[in-house]
Amino acid sequence: MKSSNIGGQAVLEGIMMKNGDRYAVAVRKPNKEIEVSVQDYHSFVPQMIRKVPFIRGIFNFIDSLILGMKTLMFSAEFFEEEEGEAREMTAAEAAKEEKKESVMMTFVLMFSVVLAIAVFMILPYFLSGLLKNFITSRALLTVLEGVIRLLIFLGYIAMVSRMEDIQRTFMYHGAEHKCINCIEHGLDLNVENVRISSRQHKRCGTSFLFFVMIVSIIFCFFITAKSQVLRVALRIALMPLIAGVSYEIIRMAGNSDNPVVNLLSQPGLWVQRMTTKEPDDSMIEVAIQAVEAVFDWKQYKKENFKATLTP
């Protein structure tokens, strides 16, 4: 199976799909119509750097955070207008509002990254350290730290998945995966074919985060500094490299049907059972429009599934 190289994420009552440097956001508005916006994404990272193995994963992750927040705010605008009276803004007011949103988005992203590092990297280290009086093996403490990190990660997902709004977002997440799987298995992109496609995909961001947890255990084995401050600092410093390695793993998985690769992908696919839910047909329709706005699936099918091409 050849990867289509398209990817995306669920937003508020919609889907974002990205193909190369173009992305589309399709949102089911309160009046039930589907709004589709197609834009070019201008990365702050030069194209040459974005092709370097291991390094590209770091910047692709940052790009995905920026684009994800931007498209999430875009989708939220439709429902803010529904709650209150929308009024026309002057050009100056619009520019001021855009600048305000950009500052807020930057702050939220920075806060989210700091919080994630604190909760998923630093907290497990200190929690495992509480047992150092009972466990003298550094290797065992490192494994225990990794297990705690995984439990926090899975517990967080299990907790948020119980929220009603998040459940709908996870349904759109499922629709996103189903569309990509439908395309990559040579089926015509329509509601019926998308419905029968899998809602798990090896290139999912959930699998990426799961591999970050696993890869971090391996990297932490090599941190042997005696200073506690230095051990914490090294864990934080290694995060970009951990992200880069994890990105290469899921990138390889998305382009391979090797049995070993498929086996290694299974834990991440299992976790996706919590972060994706079966969508309804109206959600699938939104996902299809997002895909078709930036990706020629008919040409992809013609090039990769010639024997199954229908007239």
Summary of the structure (lengths in Angstrom):
residues: 311
radius of gyration: 21.1
end to end distance: 22.1
largest distance: 70.5
contacts: 932
relative contact order: 0.16
helix: 66%
strand: 8%
